[in-house]
């Protein structure tokens, strides 16, 4: 299978012609054209030469995703999921499992408080700050599916990336649910991820009610008194 490489994309971003790229890399303009159109495949030496010129990794040049692109996809998934407000837990999870899991991970790590009376817990500042995602969610690159996206040229769809992201988040959340060690936040020690997640669940449980049709819903304005 032939995957679309990024030679043309990077060349145009750098605002150089095929002829100019051919000159600086010692190739012919026709060779550059063939590589861009996937009519020929560069050998290892040429891949490395082109990657060096564009200052990118060879996998990225071949068509793999960069870590920044993956984190930005996670950021956008959270934003999209946050736009749908609902007082139904099942709806909140179904609407965007990624958004729901990001919030739980943020709670477990002490990033946000467990007793916030709403879903979609990140602030606008946190959501829009790319460094926030890079600092707190780079663990996703330990996941095999995500690692493939950034090391191999893959013809992956948006759904493929979303599934890989959710898998990485789910694995991390499962780990945190079992982690009963207290954790340090700055100069202070806070409760373990397991305790914080249990407290979030208890908090939600105190605001769960049943309507006349027997459907469960959450109302943070009142409590069951549990």
C-alpha positions in Angstrom: 0.0 0.0 0.0 1.3 3.5 -0.9 0.6 6.3 1.6 0.6 10.0 0.9 3.9 11.5 1.9 4.3 15.1 3.0 7.0 16.2 0.6 4.8 18.5 -1.4 3.0 19.8 1.7 6.4 20.7 3.4 7.9 22.1 0.1 4.9 24.5 -0.4 5.0 25.5 3.3 8.7 26.4 2.8 7.7 28.2 -0.4 10.3 26.5 -2.6 9.8 25.1 -6.1 10.4 21.5 -7.2 13.5 22.8 -9.0 14.8 24.6 -6.0 14.3 21.5 -3.8 16.1 19.4 -6.4 19.1 21.7 -6.4 19.6 21.8 -2.6 19.1 18.0 -2.3 21.1 17.0 -5.4 18.1 15.4 -7.0 16.3 16.1 -10.3 13.1 18.1 -10.5 11.5 15.0 -12.2 12.5 12.9 -9.2 10.9 15.4 -6.8 7.7 15.3 -8.9 7.7 11.5 -8.9 8.2 11.3 -5.1 5.4 13.9 -4.5 3.0 12.0 -6.7 3.9 8.6 -5.3 5.1 7.4 -8.7 8.4 6.5 -7.2 9.5 5.8 -3.6 12.7 7.4 -2.2 15.4 5.1 -0.9 16.6 5.3 2.8 19.3 7.9 1.9 16.9 10.2 0.1 14.3 10.0 2.8 16.9 11.1 5.3 18.2 13.8 3.0 14.7 15.3 2.5 13.8 14.9 6.2 17.0 16.8 7.1 16.2 19.6 4.7 12.7 20.0 6.1 13.9 19.4 9.7 11.3 16.7 10.4 11.5 13.0 11.2 11.5 10.5 8.4 8.3 8.8 9.6 6.6 12.2 9.6 7.8 12.9 6.1 6.5 9.5 5.0 3.0 10.4 6.3 3.0 9.5 10.0 1.3 11.9 12.4 3.4 14.2 14.6 2.8 14.1 18.4 1.6 17.7 18.1 -1.1 16.7 15.6 -2.3 13.9 17.9 -2.5 16.1 20.9 -4.3 18.7 18.9 -6.8 16.1 17.8 -7.3 15.2 21.5 -7.8 18.9 22.3 -10.4 19.2 19.5 -12.2 16.1 20.5 -12.6 17.6 24.0 -13.8 20.9 22.6 -16.4 19.2 20.4 -17.6 17.0 23.3 -17.9 20.0 25.6 -20.3 21.8 23.3 -23.0 19.3 24.1 -24.4 19.9 27.6 -26.6 17.4 29.3 -27.7 16.4 32.8 -27.7 12.8 31.7 -24.6 10.8 32.6 -25.3 8.2 29.9 -25.7 11.0 27.3 -22.5 12.7 28.5 -20.6 9.5 28.1 -22.2 8.6 24.8 -21.7 12.1 23.3 -18.0 12.1 23.9 -16.4 9.3 25.8 -13.1 11.1 25.2 -14.3 14.2 26.9 -15.7 12.2 29.8 -12.5 10.2 30.3 -10.3 13.3 30.1 -12.3 14.9 32.9 -11.9 11.8 35.1 -8.2 11.6 34.4 -7.9 15.3 35.3 -9.8 14.6 38.6 -7.6 11.6 39.4 -4.4 13.6 38.9 -5.7 16.5 41.0 -5.9 18.9 38.1 -9.5 19.7 38.7 -11.7 19.3 41.8 -13.9 16.2 42.1 -16.9 18.1 43.4 -17.6 20.5 40.5 -21.4 20.7 39.9 -21.2 20.0 36.2 -19.6 17.9 33.4 -16.9 19.2 31.1 -14.7 20.3 33.9 -11.7 22.0 32.2 -11.6 25.7 32.1 -11.5 27.6 28.8 -7.9 28.6 29.6 -6.9 24.9 30.0 -8.8 23.8 27.0 -7.2 26.3 24.6 -3.7 26.1 26.1 -1.8 23.5 24.0 0.9 23.3 26.7 -1.7 22.0 29.1 -2.4 19.0 26.9 1.3 18.4 26.2 2.1 18.5 30.0 -0.8 16.4 31.2 -1.7 14.0 28.4 1.6 13.0 26.8 1.2 9.6 28.4 -1.0 8.7 25.4 2.2 8.1 23.4 2.9 5.0 25.6 -0.1 3.4 24.0 0.6 1.0 21.2 -2.1 2.3 18.8 -1.0 5.9 19.3 2.6 5.0 18.9 1.8 3.4 15.5 0.2 6.7 14.4 3.4 8.7 15.1 6.0 6.1 13.9 4.4 4.6 10.8 2.9 6.1 7.6 -0.7 5.1 8.0 -3.8 5.9 6.0 -5.8 6.6 9.2 -9.2 8.2 9.3 -10.4 10.6 12.0 -12.4 7.8 13.5 -9.2 5.6 13.7 -7.4 8.4 15.6 -10.4 9.0 17.9 -10.5 5.2 18.7 -6.8 5.2 19.4 -7.1 8.2 21.6 -10.0 6.7 23.6 -8.1 3.4 24.0 -5.1 5.3 25.4 -7.3 7.3 27.8 -9.2 4.2 28.9 -6.0 2.3 29.7 -4.7 5.2 31.7 -8.0 5.6 33.6 -8.0 1.9 34.5 -4.5 2.4 35.9 -5.5 5.4 37.9 -8.6 3.6 39.3 -6.2 1.1 40.9 -3.6 3.6 42.1 -4.1 4.0 45.9 -0.9 6.0 46.5 -1.0 9.6 47.7 0.3 12.0 45.1 2.2 15.3 45.3 0.8 18.4 43.8 3.4 21.2 44.0 4.4 21.4 47.7 1.3 19.6 48.9 0.3 15.9 49.1 -3.2 15.1 47.9 -5.3 12.0 47.9 -4.6 9.0 45.7 -6.1 8.8 42.2 -8.3 6.0 43.3 -9.7 8.0 46.2 -10.4 11.1 44.1 -12.2 9.0 41.5 -14.3 7.3 44.2 -15.2 10.7 45.6 -16.2 11.9 42.2 -18.5 8.9 41.8 -20.0 9.4 45.3 -20.6 13.1 44.5 -22.4 12.2 41.3 -24.4 9.5 43.1 -25.8 12.2 45.5 -27.2 14.1 42.6 -28.8 11.3 40.6 -32.6 11.2 40.5 -35.3 9.3 38.6 -38.0 11.0 36.5 -41.6 9.8 36.1 -40.6 7.5 33.2 -38.0 5.8 35.3 -35.0 7.4 33.5 -32.1 8.6 35.6 -30.8 12.1 35.4 -28.4 14.4 37.3 -29.4 17.6 39.0 -26.6 19.4 40.7 -28.9 22.0 42.2 -30.3 19.5 44.7 -29.1 16.4 46.5 -30.5 13.1 47.5 -29.2 13.5 51.0 -27.1 10.3 50.9 
